[in-house]
Amino acid sequence: MLAGAALLTCLHARAAGTDAPDADVRPTLPDVVVTATRSERSAFDVPGSIDVVKVEPGNTLGVNPSEYLQSVPGLLARDRQNYAQDEQISIRGFGARSTFGVRGVRLYADGIPATMPDGQGQVSAFSLGSASRIEVLRGPFSALYGNSSGGVIQIFTADGSEPPQVEVDAAGGSYGNLRLGVNARGKSDAFGYNVDLSRFSTDGYRGHGNAERTNANAKFTYDFGEGRKLTVLANAIALPNADDPLGLTRAQFETDPRQAVASALQFDTRKSVHQQQGGAIYEQTLSDTQSLRVLGYFGHRDVEQFQSIPVATQKSPASPGGVIDLAGDYGGADARWNWHDIVAGGPFDLSAGLSYDRQNQHRRGYNNYLIDSLGNTTLGVTGALRRDEQDLVSNFDQYLQTTWSFAERWLASAGVRHSSVKFSADDRYIVPGNPDDSGRADYTATTPVAGLMYRATETWHLYASYGKGFETPTFNELGYRPDGSAGINFQLVPARSRNAEIGSKWRFGDGGGLNLAAFAANTRNEIAVATSSGGRTTYQNIDRARRRGAELRLDLPLGAGWRAQLAYTYLDATFRSAFLTCPAASTCTTPNTRVPAGARIPGVPRSDLYAALRWGETLGWNASIETGLASATPVNDLNTQYAPGYATFNLGAGYAFEMRDAKISTFIRLDNLLDKNYAGSVIVNESNGRYYEPAPGRSILGGVRVEWKH
């Protein structure tokens, strides 16, 4: 009770703009965001849940966004320890069904989509070494980003610095983890630059877990004066050979979490990715009240993946084989006009824009085995062609968004987006037993949203918002029909959601804050698994699903270099309609097992908490202690198995000092201090019952960073 009273007293003092005795009061400017309103605005003045995470050099490896996003409530970012499948990210339960990559959540890098038009995205191309911040938007306003926007994550590259600086860093530790990076950024008159190159390699916590990844990112800016600015962006990723140890069954997970399953070794399951992308943004001030922003980008992506599909299964005439080979181009453009003026005595912002994105992908499938003239079988190699298909997906969207402070204490925001998403597949592999599976599917949606904020005081704001969203199936989910044949599954329709949120934002005088939010999302035509067998997963629409919960985020400066952080999420995500599905490890081709109404949506823990206590200044010693807790997580629609809940603890310490014209920072950290055996992520509805992806045991990480300014 005394501790609780002391905390409340401290919070009240900060909200009043004063501090507790002996505190180190250092007023800070509020975080400015653009993801929610498309114009610069304080996150405190947005009638919705949006958080800014600064990407600063710290006591981390600096490879995965999950290292920085733990302090954001409502967002679940899980490092699979499997670089063949990328990170697992969901927001308020949207995207939880993804077995690889990110879906249901829109991803952007400097305004350029990292999510394809069908809703499938990857975070592996995010360049953390050159980034300044990550913005995370949750709730109704994320619908203004179109298809699959259950939430929005946008990373921003830092501008060139003055004076120029060069930074070299290295970090490494347990399980062969090693990251090397170099960054150069500067500014000379109107020209600015930020160039970053990093290389990461790992032996993996589990067997058959080797991976190497190289990321390169460059940002160049030129200010022409008179409100005209050009930004040129380029990035590339090379993942030449990432082993895939596959998931484990519950028995395997409990017996030996570091093992790889036998089929992963037999078929040498692995993935390679090569991607290059470039883009440009031109901004021009048209008048004192108007401005224009035009964006264009283009990229190429190659993916080759070897799966563990049994040979007997691949011999079926309709099988696509066990090797996926994708190659394709993608690109798009966005043009936005902004108007800012005073209307009826209050500031008024209006944005109107058009957006177009297109992906043209050549998808081929091969057997993952060869049989020689003597009848000997070699596994894990590229065999006979089994699929040849040209896939095209595009979207054309129009959007309008406005924010108006119509009274001294009131602010209203509203917007609407109209989206048209088109899929087409041209089947070029037509043989006996595998007919022409060509087809197309077109989807449209109009998604309005509105919000209202009341400024109760200068340090306390209340808000409410409501909107509609939609999510189309991805190409992978459309790829097989319920009868087991390949081709567009015309029976699938987009999931459509109604989202509501109320919240409170409390800003402290010394730079901290407390945010509370309660939310609900009711979805019609939720997309879920119908069958999963022989390397083919088919999907179906479920009549109703519901996600509701609450979030808390506390950032509390304690004085004398101390700071506390807390992020808590309660999420009740359930199917509200009964449906039929196929249980894992079955051979059923027609759903035959009932999932009752009220079953929990898999991949979503009911409670998730992150807390940290940090101490230190820019120079000298620093230290931190972190804890993460999660409740049990269902792994399949039937809720017959759960990943156990867990609690982990991490410790970190570092020392920074200056020497001549250089600043040198060192750190060491100990993760999973108690050596807890837990599932860091899960593969929902895995057809063989291999749901569990173990997190590393106790591990150590250390690093050094040298920064020169000249």
ZARO-805206 format. One record per residue: residue in one letter; x, y, z of N, C-alpha, C in turn. Coordinates in steps of 0.1 Angstrom, whole numbers, plus 5000, padded with zeros to 4 digits. Atoms other than C-alpha are relative to their C-alpha. Layout:
AXYZXYZXYZ/...
//
This chain:
M500849885000500050005000500950135000/L499149895000502850245009500750024987/A499349995013504650164976499050064990/G500949955009501450224957499750155002/A500349864997500750554975501250094995/A498849935004504350664968500050024984/L500049995014503950584931498950104995/L501049915004500650774928500450155003/T499649874996502151074946501150054989/C498949975010505151064921499350044987/L500749985013502751044891499350145001/H500749884999500651334904501050124999/A499049905001503851544909500450034986/R499549985013504951484874499050064991/A501049945009501651554858499850155003/A500149864997501651884876501250084996/G498949935005504951964861501150025010/T499050004990506951924893500549865002/D499450134998508951634906500249975015/A499750044986509651434937501350065004/P498849944995512451554959501249934994/D498750055006515951514945499949954986/A500250055014514651434910500950094991/D499249935011516651524879499050054990/V501149955009514151744861500750054987/R499549965013514951764824498950004990/P501149995009512051884803500449954986/T499750055013511851714769498950034991/L501149985010509951784737499249884998/P500850125002507051554730500449944987/D499750085013507551284703499050054989/V500749965012506451404669499849884991/V500350115008504751144647499350054987/V500749975013503351134611499249894996/T500750125004501950784608498550015002/A501450004997498650854624499250114991/T500749895006497751194607500550044986/R499349975012500151204577500650155000/S499449874998501351544590500650005014/E499350004988503751624618499050055012/R500949974989501851614651500649935013/S499650074988502651534687499249885003/A500750134997501751174696499050035011/F500949964989500051334727498750064995/D501249935006497651514704499349924990/V500650095009496551214684498949925007/P501150074993493151064693500049854996/G499850155003494450704690501349965007/S498850064994497150474702501150004990/I498850005008500450554687501250035009/D498849994992503950514702501250014992/V498749985007507350624692501149935008/V498950064994510350404699501350054994/K498749945005513750574695500949884998/V499050115003516250344678501450075002/E498749954996519350444697501049895003/P499050104996522650264702499849965014/G500250054987522150044732500649865002/N499450134996522849714749499249894993/T500750105008521349504721500849954988/L499350055012522449304691499750084988/G500449905011520649544667499749934987/V500350085012519449274643498550004997/N501450025002515649244649499250115006/P500849894994512949504655499449965013/S500550044987511649294684500950055012/E499149954989514749414704499650145005/Y500349864996513249764704498550025003/L501549984999509449704704499449945012/Q500650064989508949524736499350105009/S500649904991507949844754498750064994/V501249955006504949894731498949905003/P501150094997501649744745499249974988/G500850035012499349574721500749944989/L499250065011502149464699500849885005/L499350124996503549114701501149974989/A498950025009507049094684500849895005/R499350114995508648754687501149954990/D498950045008512048654675499949844999/R500250145002511548304661501349925002/Q498750075000515348224663500049914987/N500150085013514648104627500050114989/Y499949895009515848354601499549964986/A500650045012514348144573498550045000/Q501549974999510848254585499750155004/D500249874995511448614597499350015013/E500649984987509948764628498549985000/Q501450014999506448704641499450125007/I500549884994504549024647498550004998/S501449985000500949084656499650125008/I500549894993498949384668498649985004/R501450034995495949334691499449884994/G500550135005495648984677500049994985/F500050015015495749084640501449964995/G498850055005498348894621500549885008/A499550114991498648614648500049874992/R500150135007497748344623501249984990/S499050015009500848414602501049895004/T499050114997503148104600501450054995/F498749945004505948314583499850144996/G500249865004506548684576498950065009/V500949924993504048944587498850024991/R501249965008500448974576499050065010/G501049934991497449174590500650125006/V499349884995499949454599500750064989/R499349935010501149714575501450055004/L498649974997504949774574500450114990/Y499449895009506650094560501450035004/A498649954997510250214558500150144993/D500049865005510450594553498950034990/G501249975008506950594538499949904989/I500150105011507750314513499549875006/P500550134994505649994518501049895000/A499250124999507449694531499049885001/T501150105001504049504528499650014986/M500550015013503049384494498550034999/P501449975002499649464479499049905006/D500950104995498249134491500049995015/G500050004986499049204527501249925007/Q498950074994502248994532501250095000/G498949914998505249174546501249935006/Q498750054993508849124559500650125007/V499349904993510749314585501549984999/S498650025001514149164576500850104993/A499349895007514849454553500150135007/F499849874991514549714581501450025004/S498649964997517849884585500050075014/L500149944986518149934623501350095002/G498849924998521750074621499950144995/S500149865005520650384602498750065004/A501349964997517250424618500050115012/S500149904989516150714642498849965009/R501150044992512750584653499149914993/I501050085005509950344649498650045005/E501449974996506250444650499149884999/V500950114999503650194660498650065002/L501449955000499950284652499149885002/R501050114997497150064667498650065000/G501349964999493450084666499450054987/P500849975012490850234642500850084989/F499349925010493150494625501049934991/S499150085009495450224611499249964988/A500850045012492550144587500250094989/L499749905010493550454568501249964991/Y498950045008496550264554499549884991/G500550105010494250014535500149865004/N500150144998494449644532500949955010/S499250074990495649434561500650105010/S499449914991496149734584499349995014/G500450024986495249584618500850085009/G499049914994498149804628501050044990/V499049945009500950004612501350015008/I498749984995504649984619500950074990/Q499249925010506850244602501450035006/I498649964995510650284606500550114992/F499549885006512350604598501550015001/T498649985000515950654587500450145005/A499649874995517850934605500550094989/D499549915009518751244586501550015002/G498649984999522351334579500350105012/S499749924988524051484610501150114997/E499049895001526151794614500650035014/P498950035010529051764621499849854995/P500150145005529451444600500649905011/Q499550104991530151124619500149864993/V499850135004531350774613499949915012/E500250094989530350484635500349864996/V499750155002531750124637499649935012/D500450084989530249864659500149854998/A499950155001530549494667499349955013/A500650064989528449274689499949854998/G500050155002528548894695499849945014/G500250084988527848624720499749864998/S500450145000526348284726499449964987/Y500650075012525348044698500550064987/G499349955012527748214673499450124995/N500649875005525848544671501150104998/L499049895003527948814655499450104990/R500449895009527049144640501150104999/L499149895003529349394624499350114992/G500749895007528249734612500850124999/V499449875002529450064598499050094995/N501049905004527450384594500850134999/A499549865002528350724580498950094996/R501149905003526051024581500650145002/G499549874999526651384575499150104992/K500849895007525351714560501050104996/S499249905006527051964538499150104992/D500949905007525052274529498649944998/A501450055003521852144512500049854999/F500050145002523051784509500249935013/G499950094988522651514535500149864996/Y499950155004523451144536500049925013/N499950104989523150844559500149864993/V499750125007524750524546500449895011/D499850104990524750194566500249874993/L499750145005526149844560500249915013/S499850094989525849554584500049854995/R500050145003526449184584499849925013/F500350084989525048924608500149864997/S499950155002525848554612499749945014/T500450084988524648294637500149854997/D500150155000525047924644498749955004/G501350044995521647924659499949935013/Y500250074987520347824693499749854998/R500450145003518947504677500949944989/G499350065011520547254655499450044986/H500449975014520347324617499450155001/G500549874998519947694626501050114994/N499049905005522847864607499350104991/A500549895009522148194589501050114999/E499249885003523948484573499150104994/R500849905006522448814565500750134999/T499449875002523749134550499050114996/N501049895003521749464550500850124996/A499449875004522649784532498950104998/N501049905001520750104534500650144998/A499449875003521350454520498850104999/K500949895002519450784523500750124997/F499449885004520351094505498950114998/T501049895001518551434508500750124994/Y499649885006518851754489498950115002/D501049904997517152074500500250114989/F499949905011516552304469499650145005/G500449874995515252584491498550034996/E501349965003511852754490499049885002/G501050114997510152444505500149884991/R499950115009511452194479501149915006/K499050104995513251874491499849874993/L500050135006514251554474500749905009/T499450114992514951224493500149884991/V499850135008516450924475500449895010/L499850124991516450584492500349884993/A499750125006518050264484500449905011/N499650104990518449934503500049864993/A499850135005519349574498500249905011/I499850114990519249244517500449884993/A499550135006521148924510499949905012/L500150114990520148614530500349874992/P499750105010522048354510499649855004/N500450144996521248044531499749995015/A500450014987519248044562499349865003/D500650134997518647694577498750025007/D501350004994515147614589499949875009/P500050124992515147374619498549955002/L501450034999511247364617499650005015/G500650004986508947364648500149865006/L500050134992508847094675498749975005/T501250054993506046884689500250045015/R499949974986505346934726501049915007/A499050104994507246614735501450044996/Q498649965004510246724715500550135007/F499749874993510147074730500449985014/E499750024986510146944765501249915002/T498950094999512746674758501350064997/D498849935005515346874739499750124992/P500449895007514447224729501050054989/R499049965010517747264709500149914988/Q500050095011517046984685499350064987/A500749985013516047014648499349874997/V500750125003513446764636500849924989/A499250085010514746474615499850044986/S500349975014512946584583500850134996/A499349885004514746924585501449964996/L498650045004518146744583499949924987/Q500150085012516946494557499850084987/F500349925012515646754533500850135000/D499249884999518147024544499150134998/T501049895002515247274548500850135002/R499249885000516547624541499250104991/K500649895008515647954525501150104997/S499149895005517548224505499150114995/V500749885004516348574499501050114995/H499249895005517848854478499050114995/Q500949905003516149184475500750134998/Q499549875003517049524460498950104998/Q501249915001514849834463500650144999/G499749865001515050204454498850085000/G501249925000512750494459500450155001/A499749864999512450874459498750075005/I501149924995510251124477500350154997/Y499949865003509751484464498950085008/E500949924993508251744487500150144996/Q500049865004507252094477498950085007/T501049914994505552384495499450084988/L500749935011502952534471499650145004/S500449874995501852824493500250005015/D500049994986501652934529499249895007/T501050104994498852674534500049874993/Q500150125008499452404508501449944998/S498850075004502152144501499749874993/L500250125008502651844479501149905003/R499050104998504451514484499749884991/V500250115010505051254457501149905003/L499150114997506650914463499949894989/G500050125009507750634439501149915004/Y499050104997509650314444499949884991/F500050125009510649994426501049905007/G499150104994512249664438499949874993/H499950135006513149314428500349905012/R499850104989512949004451500049864995/D499850145003514148644447499949925013/V500150084989513148374471500149854996/E499950145003514148004471499949935014/Q500250074987512847774499499849854998/F500150145000513347404505499249955012/Q500950054989510547234525500349855002/S499950144996510246894541498849924996/I501250085004507346764521500449864996/P499650145003507546384520499949964985/V499950045014508446224487498749944995/A501350065004505246014486499050104998/T501049905002503146324489500250074987/Q499749935012504946494461499749924987/K500350085012504246204437498550024996/S501449975004500546314437500050094988/P500049925012499746464403499750155003/A500349864997498446784419501050075010/S499049954991501446834442500850114994/P499149895005503347164438501549985003/G498650034997506546994450500450055013/G499549964987508747074479501150115000/V499149885001510847364466499250114994/I500749885005509347714462501150094994/D499149915007511047944437499250124995/L500849875004509748304435501050104995/A499249895005511148584415499050104994/G500949905005509448914408500450145003/D499849864998509349284406498850065007/Y501149934994507249524426500350155000/G499849865000506749894428498750085003/G501249934998504350174433500250155002/A499949864999503650544438498950055009/D500949944991501850774462500150154998/A500049865001500851134457499050065010/R500949954989499451344486500150165000/W500149864999498251704488499650035014/N500349964986498151874522499650155001/W500549874998496352184533499950035015/H500049964986496852364566499650145001/D500549864999494852674576499250015013/I500949974989492652824603498650004995/V501450015003488952734601499250025012/A500849974988486452894625500850025012/G499249964989489253004647500949895005/G499250114995490952664650500849944989/P499150075010493852484632499349894993/F500650105008492652264603501049944991/D499150075009494652004584499249914991/L500750095009493451824553501049934991/S499150075009495251554533499249924991/A500750085010494051394501501149934991/G499050065008495951134481499649884992/L500250125008496150854456501249905002/S498950094997498250534461499849884990/Y500150115009499050254436501249915003/D498950104997501149934443499749884991/R500150115009501849644420501149905003/Q499050114999503649304424499849904989/N500150105010504349074395501049895003/Q499150104995505748744406499949874993/H499950135007506848424388500249905011/R500050104990506048134411500249864994/R499850135005507547794404500249905012/G499850104990507547474424500749884994/Y499250125005509947174421499949895011/N499750114990510346834437501250035008/N498849984991512846844466500849875000/Y499350125000514346514455500349974985/L499750055013516046344426500349855001/I499850145000516145974417500949964988/D499150035011519145854397499649874992/S500350115009519345574371500049875008/L500050134992520045314399498950005010/G501150004991516945414418500450075014/N499749934987518845604446499450145000/T500749874998517045904460500850105008/T499349894993518746234469499050105004/L501049914995516746464491500750145002/G499549864997517046844496500650064988/V499449945013517846924459498850044991/T501049965009515947084431499749894989/G500450115009514046814411499150054989/A500949975011511346814385499150115002/L500949894999509147114378498649945003/R501350044996505747084395499050115000/R500949885000504347434394500650114992/D499549895008504747724370498850104998/E501149924999502548024376500550155000/Q499749865000502648404369498950075009/D501049934991500948594398500250154999/L500049855000499948954397499050055010/V500949934991498449164425500350155000/S499849855000497849534426498950065008/N501049924993495949794446500050144995/F500149865004494650134437499150065011/D500749954989493550344467499950154999/Q500249864999492150694473499750035015/Y500249974986492250854507499850155003/L500249874996491151164525500050005016/Q499850004986492051264561500050145005/T500049864995491351574582500150005015/T500049984986492051704617499750155002/W500549864997490352014632499950025015/S500249964986490752174665498950115001/F501149915002487252324665499650085012/A500249924988487252454701501349995008/E498849994992489852534727500549875005/R499750124994489752194743499749884992/W500550125008488451974715500849994987/L499450035013490051814685499349884993/A500750115008488351604658500849954989/S499350055011489951374633499049904993/A500850095008488251184605500749974987/G499350045013489251004573499249894993/V500650115008488150764546500949954990/R499250055010489950534523499249904991/H500750095008488650344493501149914993/S498950095005490750034482499449914990/S500350105010490649814452501249914998/V498950095001492849504453499649894990/K500250105010493149274423501049895000/F499150125001494648924421499749934987/S500150095012495348714390501149905000/A499050115001497148384384499849944986/D500050065014498148254350500849875001/D499450134998498847884353500749954987/R499350045012501547764329500549855001/Y499750144998501847414343498749914999/I501350085003499047204327500449864995/V499750145003499546824327498949915005/P501150094995497346524332500049995015/G500150004986496046534367500150135007/N499849864995496846904371499550094989/P500649915011494447114349500450145002/D499849855000494547484342499350065012/D500649944987494147664376500150154999/S500049865001494248014362498750065006/G501249934994491948274378500350135005/R499849864994491448614393498950025010/A501049964989489748774423500250155002/D499949864998488949134428499250045013/Y500649964987488149294462500050165001/T500049864998487049644471499550035015/A500449964986486449824505500150155002/T500049864996485650164518500150005016/T499750004986487050224553500050145006/P500049874993485950534573500549995014/V499550004986487350634607499850145005/A500249874994486650914631500550005014/G499550004987488151024664499750145006/L500249874992487551294691500950005012/M499149984988489951424717499650125008/Y500349894991489251634748501250025008/R498849964993492151824763499550045014/A500449974986491151804800500950105007/T499049914995494351984810501150004990/E498850005009497652064793500749875001/T499250124999498951734806499149875000/W500950125000495851504804499050014989/H500950015011493951414773499249875000/L500950115002490951184767499649994986/Y500450015014489951044734499149874997/A500750115004487650804716500149994984/S500050025015487750664680499349884996/Y500750115006485850434657500349994985/G499850015014486450294623499849864995/K500250135007486150004598501349974993/G498850055007489049794584499749874992/F500250135008489449504560501449944998/E498850085002492049234553499749904989/T500150105010492249044520500849875003/P499150114999493648694518501350034993/T498749985007497348684508500049904988/F499950095011498448504476500249865005/N499850134994499548214498498749945005/E501250054995496148184513499049974989/L500950035012494348204479500549894991/G499350095009496847954464499449864998/Y500650135001494847634470498550005002/R501450004998491247554466499649895010/P500550104990489147354491500149854995/D499950145005489247044468501449954998/G498650045000493047044470500850044988/S499449955012493747184436500650145001/A499449874999496047484430499150104993/G500749905007494747814418499250095010/I500649914992492748104431498849945007/N501150054993490348014459498950105000/F501049895002487348214448499050015012/Q501049994989485348124479500550095012/L499549914989487648334502499650154997/V500449865001486448694508500850075011/P499349924990488148974528499349995014/A500549984986487748984566499750155002/R500449864998485949314576499850025015/S500049984985486349464611499450145003/R500449874995484649734631500850025013/N499149984989487049884656499650125008/A500349894991486450104686501150015011/E499049984990488850254712499750135008/I500049894991488750484742501350005007/G498749994994491850614759500350135008/S499549894992493650844783501550024998/K498649975001497051014778500450105011/W499649924988498851164808501550034998/R498649965003502151354801500550075013/F499349954989504551424829500950124997/G499249885002506451754833501549974997/D498650035002509851574831500249914989/G499850085012509351384799499449875000/G500650135000507551074810498550014997/G501450005003503950964805499349875003/L500850124997501150724812498949994990/N501150025010498850594784499249885004/L500950114997495750384790499049994988/A501050025011493450234762499249885002/A500950125001490549994760499550004986/F500450025014489549854726499249884998/A500850125004487249614708500050004985/A500050025015487349484672499149884997/N500950115004484449274658500249974985/T499650035014485349094626499049904994/R500850105008483148924600500949944990/N499250075010484548664577501549995003/E498750024995487648604598500749894991/I499350105008490248404577500749905009/A499450104991491248074593500349874991/V499650125007492647734583498849914998/A501050105002490347484567500649865000/T499250135000492747194559501550034998/S498649995001496447144561500649864999/S499450135001498046834547500849994987/G499150025012500846734523500650124995/G499349885005502347074522499050114995/R501049905005499047244512499150045011/T500949954990497047464535498950084992/T501249925005493547584525499450085011/Y500649904991491647864541498650024998/Q501549985000488047944549499750135008/N500549894993486048234562499249965012/I500850024988484648224598499150125001/D501049905000481448414603500450125009/R499749894991482548614634501249975009/A498950014990485548684656500050135008/R500049884992486148934684501450015007/R498849974992489249094699499750135009/R500249894991488949314729501049995012/G499050004989491249424757500450145004/A499549884994493249694774501550014999/E498549985001496749844772500450115010/L499449904991498950034796501450024996/R498649975002502250204789500450115009/L499549914990504150384816501550034997/D498649965001507450574811500250105011/L499949924988508550714844501550045004/P498749954995511750924850500050005015/L500050014986512750864886501150095006/G499049914995515551114889501449935002/A498650054997519351074894500449894989/G499650095011519650894860499149875000/W500850125000516950634868498750024992/R501349995009513950554845499449865001/A500850135000511250284847499150004988/Q500950025011509250144818499149885003/L500950114998506149924819499050004988/A501050015010503949794791499249875003/Y500850114997501049564798498849994990/T501150025009498449414774499149895005/Y501050104998495249224782499249984987/L500750025013493749064750499249875001/D500950115001490748844748499649994985/A500250025015490748714711499349874998/T500850135001488048454703499250004987/F501050025011486048304675498650015006/R501349994994482448394681499049914993/S500950105007481048144656500749874999/A499550145001481547764655500349984986/F499750045013483247614625500749875000/L499350135001484847294612501450024995/T498649995005488547234607500549865000/C499350134999491046944603501050005011/P499050014990493046844633501449984994/A498750025004496846834631500349854998/A499650135003498546524617498949914995/S501150085006495346414600500250004985/T500050015014494846324564498750054994/C501449965005491346474561500250114990/T500049905011490646684530498850085001/T501349934998487246804542499950035015/P500149974986486946984576499049925007/N500950094994485446744600499950015016/T499949994985486246854636499550145004/R500649884996484147124653500850095009/V499449904991485747434668498850085006/P501249944995483147574692500250155001/A500049864998482247934695500650035014/G499349974987484348104722501449955000/A498650055001487547914712500950124998/R499149895001490548144715500850004987/I499249995012492348264684501449975003/P498650044997495748094683501050104998/G498949915001499048274687499950125008/V500249884993497748524711499949975015/P500150024985498548524749498950105005/R501149914994495748674771500750115007/S499349894993498248874791501550004996/D498649985005501649014781500550125007/L499449894993503949234802501550014998/Y498649975001507249404798500350115010/A499649894990509049604826501550015000/A498649975000512449764827500350115010/L499549904991514449964852501450034995/R498749965006517350164837500750115008/W499249904994520150374851501250044992/G498849965007522850584835499850134993/E500049885007523750884816500749984986/T499450015013525250954781501549945002/L498650044998528850904795500049935014/G499950074987529950674823499349875000/W500750134999528250364836498550014997/N501450015001524850244828499649855003/A500550144996522749934838498549994998/S501550025002519349784832499749865005/I500650134997517149494844498650004993/E501350015008514249374822499349875004/T500750124998511549124827498949994989/G501150025010509048974802499149895005/L500950114995505948774812498949994990/A501150035009503348604790499249895005/S500850114996500448384798500049894989/A500050115009499748054781499350044986/T500549965013499148084743499549884992/P500550115008496847854723500849994986/V499250015013498647714692499249954989/N500850055011495747574672498550055002/D501349954999492147664665499249925010/L500850094991490847364685500450025014/N499549974986492747494716500349875007/T499650124994493947144723501450005006/Q498749994995497447254730500350155002/Y499649874996499047564746501550015002/A498649984996502547704748499950065014/P500149964986503147744785500350155002/G499649874996503248084801501450005006/Y498649994995506648214812500350145005/A499449884995508648484829501549994998/T498650005002512148584819500650135006/F499349884994514748824833501350024992/N498749965007517649004815500750115008/L499149904994520549204829500950064990/G499149945009522649454811500950115007/A499249894995525549694819500950054989/G499149955010527749924799500850125005/Y499249894996530350194800500450084988/A499749915011530850494777501050115004/F499049904997533850734775500450064987/E499549935012535450984752501550005000/M498650005001538950974739500350084987/R499749915011540151264717498750034993/D501249975008537651294689499049884999/A500850125001535950964695499349975013/K500850054989533250824718500049854999/I499950145000533650464728499049955010/S501050064991530750264742500149855000/T499950154999530849904755498849965008/F501150064992528249674769500149855001/I500150154998527549324782498649985006/R501350034994524249164789499849855001/L500350144997522848834802498549994998/D501450035003519548714787499549875006/N500650124994517148464802500949955012/L499150024988519048484835499749875007/L500450134993517148184850500049884991/D499950115009517647964820498749934998/K501350055002513947924814499849944987/N500350075012512847674788498650044996/Y501349955004509947844769500050024985/A500249985015508547884734500050154997/G499949865003509648214721499050044990/S501049985009507148184693499349874996/V500850125004504547944679499750004985/I500550015013503647814645498649955000/V501450034997499847834646499549904989/N500650105008497947534632501049924991/E499050085008501147354620499449864997/S500850125004499847054601500549875006/N499450124994502246804618500050015015/G500049984986501646934653501350055006/R498749944996505047094654499850155002/Y500449874998503847414669501150095007/Y499249934990506747514692501450044994/E498749955004509747734684500750055012/P499449974987512047734715500850134999/A499149894998513648054727501349965006/P498750044995517348044736500049995016/G499850014986518447944771500850125005/R499149904995520748154792501150034990/S499149965010522948354769500750135004/I499349884997525548624770500350084987/L499849925011526048914746500950125004/G499149894998528749184744500350084988/G499749935012529649464721500750135003/V499249874999531649784714499650084988/R500349905010530850094694500950125001/V499149895000533250364683499450104990/E500649905008531850694670501050124999/W499249895002533950964654499250124994/K500649885006532751324647501150094996/H499049915006534651564625499450114993/
//
